């Protein structure tokens, strides 16, 4: 899987923000959490091989 796009991160951050009760002033926190989750998903992809790293 390629690097997450800005839209992928935005969508995930929005879902995380909603689940947390839509707190104000924590946009950066949710953006970083979303980006990290997406990057971690990529690393755990069972289809990854040394050729696709």
N, C-alpha and C positions, 0 to 999 in steps of 0.2 A: 504494500500500500504506500502510495506517495505521501509526502508531508501533508498534514491536514491543511485545508484551505482556510482562509479567513472566515468564509461562510460556515464551514464545518465547526470552527471554534465558536463562532457567534451563536450558532444554533445550540451547541452543547452548553455553553455558558448560560444561555437563556433558560434552558431546562433546569440546570443546577440552581439558578437564582429562583426560579419558581418553586422548586422543591424546598428551598430554604425559607420560604415565606416571603419572598420579594423584598429583602432588606435593602434599604437605601445606602448609597455611599460605599458599596463593596464591589464595584464593577471589576476592578483590577483583580481582586481575589478570585472571582468566578471565572474570569478570562484565563488566568493562569492555571486554575484547576482544570478547566475544560481542555486547554492545550496539553497539559500533562497527561490527562486521561487518554486523549486521542493518540498521543505519541506512545504511551504504554500499550495501548491496544495493538498498535502496529508492531511492537516488539514481541508481543505474545502470539502473533498470527502464526498458526501451525504450518501455513503454506510457505513461510519464509525459509529459504535455504541460503547457504553461503553465497550463492550466485546472485541472490536478490537483496543482499544486505547493502 
